[in-house]
Amino acid sequence: MDNQKTTKNSPEKVKLETEKKYYWCTCGLSTKQPFCDGTHKVKGEFRPMHFDVSEQKEYFLCNCKKTKNPPFCDGSHK
């Protein structure tokens, strides 16, 4: 999965809620970054990453797709 498209080199600040399911885009093709919109189906080699959170708050989600802690930004874009 090295063919990921970097959408931008800065994280996306988003408010996430508990008891909701989220799908992080792993291919970089989604128009709803950092979330999946199903565009990965064109490439066929990617699948969205399901995640949820245990605390309702603002999080920084990775847009560069290089994080070692997906879907959360770890500063890998620097």
Residue frames as a rotation matrix with the C-alpha (Angstrom) as fourth column:
MET 1
0.570 0.822 0.000 0.00
0.822 -0.570 0.000 0.00
0.000 0.000 -1.000 0.00
ASP 2
-0.335 -0.777 -0.533 2.75
0.662 -0.597 0.454 2.44
-0.671 -0.201 0.714 -0.93
ASN 3
-0.655 0.124 0.745 0.59
0.661 -0.383 0.645 4.06
0.365 0.915 0.169 -3.61
GLN 4
0.182 0.747 -0.640 -1.26
0.929 -0.343 -0.136 6.25
-0.321 -0.570 -0.757 -1.15
LYS 5
-0.013 -0.088 0.996 -1.93
0.579 -0.813 -0.065 9.79
0.815 0.576 0.061 -2.22
THR 6
-0.609 -0.207 -0.766 -0.93
0.755 -0.446 -0.480 12.48
-0.242 -0.871 0.428 0.26
THR 7
0.337 0.836 0.433 -3.78
0.897 -0.424 0.122 14.96
0.286 0.347 -0.893 0.43
LYS 8
0.603 -0.309 0.736 -1.91
-0.253 -0.948 -0.191 17.58
0.757 -0.071 -0.650 2.43
ASN 9
-0.194 -0.823 -0.533 1.02
0.419 0.422 -0.804 17.67
0.887 -0.379 0.263 4.81
SER 10
-0.797 0.023 0.603 -0.92
-0.529 -0.508 -0.680 18.85
0.291 -0.861 0.417 7.81
PRO 11
-0.862 0.485 -0.146 -3.38
0.503 0.784 -0.365 17.03
-0.063 -0.388 -0.920 10.04
GLU 12
-0.362 0.849 0.385 -7.11
-0.032 -0.424 0.905 17.63
0.931 0.316 0.181 10.01
LYS 13
-0.982 0.095 0.160 -8.60
-0.170 -0.108 -0.980 18.81
-0.076 -0.990 0.122 13.30
VAL 14
-0.346 0.901 -0.263 -11.98
-0.223 0.193 0.955 17.12
0.911 0.389 0.134 13.78
LYS 15
-0.455 0.323 0.830 -14.40
-0.879 -0.017 -0.476 16.76
-0.139 -0.946 0.292 16.66
LEU 16
-0.541 0.209 -0.815 -15.24
-0.225 0.898 0.379 13.09
0.810 0.388 -0.439 17.10
GLU 17
0.072 0.708 0.703 -17.99
-0.975 -0.099 0.199 11.56
0.210 -0.699 0.683 19.17
THR 18
-0.822 -0.243 0.515 -18.18
-0.410 0.880 -0.240 8.35
-0.395 -0.409 -0.823 21.13
GLU 19
-0.196 0.756 0.624 -20.58
0.174 0.653 -0.737 5.65
-0.965 -0.035 -0.260 19.93
LYS 20
0.728 0.317 -0.608 -20.04
-0.534 -0.293 -0.793 6.63
-0.429 0.902 -0.045 16.30
LYS 21
0.385 -0.606 0.696 -18.20
0.622 0.727 0.289 4.59
-0.682 0.322 0.657 13.71
TYR 22
0.551 -0.312 -0.774 -15.62
-0.577 -0.813 -0.083 6.37
-0.603 0.492 -0.628 11.60
TYR 23
0.663 -0.371 0.651 -13.78
0.645 0.724 -0.245 5.27
-0.380 0.582 0.719 8.48
TRP 24
0.295 -0.702 -0.648 -10.40
-0.289 -0.712 0.639 6.86
-0.911 -0.001 -0.413 7.79
CYS 25
0.960 0.013 -0.280 -9.32
-0.280 0.106 -0.954 7.10
0.018 0.994 0.106 4.16
THR 26
0.422 -0.846 0.325 -6.17
0.150 0.419 0.896 5.06
-0.894 -0.330 0.303 3.54
CYS 27
0.210 -0.320 0.924 -5.79
0.949 0.294 -0.114 5.72
-0.235 0.901 0.365 -0.20
GLY 28
-0.558 -0.418 -0.717 -5.90
0.351 -0.902 0.253 9.53
-0.752 -0.111 0.650 -0.20
LEU 29
-0.891 0.215 0.400 -8.45
0.376 -0.145 0.915 9.68
0.255 0.966 0.049 -3.02
SER 30
-0.084 0.932 -0.353 -11.54
0.994 0.055 -0.092 10.53
-0.067 -0.359 -0.931 -0.97
THR 31
-0.313 0.070 0.947 -13.10
0.326 -0.929 0.176 13.95
0.892 0.364 0.268 -1.47
LYS 32
0.729 0.602 0.326 -14.17
-0.149 -0.325 0.934 13.89
0.669 -0.729 -0.147 2.19
GLN 33
-0.148 -0.905 -0.398 -10.66
0.419 0.308 -0.854 13.74
0.896 -0.293 0.334 3.72
PRO 34
-0.557 -0.830 0.005 -9.67
-0.830 0.557 -0.026 12.50
0.019 -0.018 -1.000 6.15
PHE 35
-0.132 0.617 0.776 -12.72
-0.411 0.678 -0.609 10.24
-0.902 -0.400 0.164 5.98
CYS 36
-0.882 -0.176 0.437 -13.51
0.231 0.647 0.727 7.59
-0.411 0.742 -0.530 3.38
ASP 37
-0.150 0.863 -0.482 -16.14
-0.729 -0.426 -0.536 8.25
-0.667 0.271 0.694 0.69
GLY 38
0.529 0.368 0.765 -15.71
0.054 0.885 -0.463 4.95
-0.847 0.286 0.448 -1.18
THR 39
0.701 -0.292 -0.651 -13.41
-0.707 -0.407 -0.578 6.27
-0.097 0.865 -0.492 -3.92
HIS 40
-0.264 -0.869 0.418 -10.85
-0.772 0.451 0.449 3.56
-0.579 -0.204 -0.790 -3.01
LYS 41
0.333 0.481 0.811 -12.99
0.035 0.853 -0.520 1.06
-0.942 0.202 0.267 -4.90
VAL 42
0.902 -0.065 -0.427 -11.60
-0.428 -0.277 -0.860 2.48
-0.062 0.959 -0.278 -8.18
LYS 43
-0.012 -0.998 -0.066 -8.04
-0.976 0.026 -0.217 1.48
0.219 0.062 -0.974 -7.23
GLY 44
0.656 0.434 -0.618 -9.10
-0.360 0.899 0.249 -1.80
0.664 0.059 0.746 -5.64
GLU 45
-0.059 -0.778 -0.625 -6.03
0.368 0.565 -0.738 -2.16
0.928 -0.274 0.253 -3.42
PHE 46
-0.878 -0.255 0.405 -7.17
-0.211 -0.553 -0.806 -0.05
0.430 -0.793 0.432 -0.46
ARG 47
0.026 0.885 -0.466 -9.71
0.710 0.311 0.631 -0.44
0.703 -0.347 -0.620 2.29
PRO 48
0.197 0.075 0.978 -10.81
-0.423 -0.893 0.154 2.22
0.884 -0.444 -0.144 4.75
MET 49
-0.740 -0.464 -0.487 -9.71
0.276 0.450 -0.849 1.89
0.613 -0.763 -0.204 8.34
HIS 50
0.424 0.906 0.009 -12.59
0.236 -0.121 0.964 1.61
0.874 -0.406 -0.265 10.80
PHE 51
-0.740 -0.587 -0.330 -12.04
0.459 -0.082 -0.885 3.33
0.492 -0.806 0.330 14.13
ASP 52
0.549 0.821 0.157 -13.94
0.403 -0.424 0.811 4.79
0.732 -0.382 -0.563 17.01
VAL 53
-0.472 -0.693 0.544 -12.99
-0.154 -0.543 -0.826 6.91
0.868 -0.474 0.149 19.99
SER 54
-0.220 0.346 -0.912 -13.56
0.854 0.520 -0.009 6.48
0.471 -0.781 -0.410 23.71
GLU 55
-0.284 0.079 -0.956 -13.73
0.658 -0.709 -0.254 10.20
-0.698 -0.701 0.150 24.43
GLN 56
0.585 0.512 0.629 -15.67
0.801 -0.485 -0.351 12.96
0.125 0.709 -0.694 22.70
LYS 57
0.348 -0.525 -0.777 -13.14
0.167 -0.781 0.602 15.68
-0.923 -0.339 -0.184 21.87
GLU 58
0.825 -0.168 -0.540 -11.11
-0.558 -0.397 -0.728 17.19
-0.092 0.902 -0.422 19.05
TYR 59
0.431 -0.691 0.581 -8.53
0.358 0.721 0.593 14.94
-0.828 -0.047 0.558 17.42
PHE 60
0.127 -0.471 -0.873 -5.91
-0.842 -0.516 0.156 15.47
-0.524 0.716 -0.462 14.74
LEU 61
0.664 0.168 0.729 -6.30
0.165 0.918 -0.361 12.93
-0.730 0.360 0.581 11.93
CYS 62
-0.366 -0.930 0.020 -3.49
0.109 -0.021 0.994 12.24
-0.924 0.366 0.109 9.49
ASN 63
0.746 0.531 -0.401 -3.79
-0.312 -0.254 -0.916 13.50
-0.588 0.809 -0.024 5.92
CYS 64
0.053 -0.813 -0.580 -0.30
-0.990 -0.120 0.078 12.57
-0.133 0.570 -0.811 4.70
LYS 65
0.855 0.414 -0.312 -1.01
-0.449 0.892 -0.045 8.84
0.260 0.178 0.949 5.22
LYS 66
0.060 -0.928 -0.367 2.49
-0.174 0.352 -0.920 8.30
0.983 0.119 -0.140 6.70
THR 67
0.185 0.067 0.980 1.52
-0.946 -0.257 0.196 8.12
0.265 -0.964 0.016 10.37
LYS 68
-0.703 -0.423 -0.572 2.67
-0.216 0.893 -0.394 5.20
0.678 -0.154 -0.719 12.45
ASN 69
-0.872 0.481 -0.087 -0.45
0.209 0.205 -0.956 5.62
-0.443 -0.852 -0.279 14.61
PRO 70
-0.824 0.563 0.071 -3.32
-0.122 -0.297 0.947 5.59
0.554 0.771 0.313 12.08
PRO 71
0.340 0.239 0.909 -5.62
0.869 -0.450 -0.207 7.38
0.359 0.861 -0.361 11.85
PHE 72
0.896 0.064 -0.439 -4.10
0.323 -0.773 0.546 9.87
-0.305 -0.631 -0.714 14.26
CYS 73
0.708 -0.658 0.257 -1.35
-0.135 -0.483 -0.865 12.27
0.693 0.578 -0.431 13.26
ASP 74
0.767 -0.530 -0.362 2.06
0.581 0.334 0.742 11.54
-0.272 -0.780 0.564 14.78
GLY 75
0.583 -0.533 -0.613 4.05
-0.366 -0.846 0.387 14.24
-0.725 -0.001 -0.689 12.99
SER 76
0.086 -0.561 0.823 5.40
0.566 0.708 0.423 11.93
-0.820 0.429 0.379 10.25
HIS 77
0.739 0.312 0.597 4.63
0.674 -0.342 -0.655 14.58
0.000 0.887 -0.463 7.61
LYS 78
0.848 -0.420 -0.324 7.44
-0.269 -0.867 0.420 16.83
-0.457 -0.268 -0.848 8.84
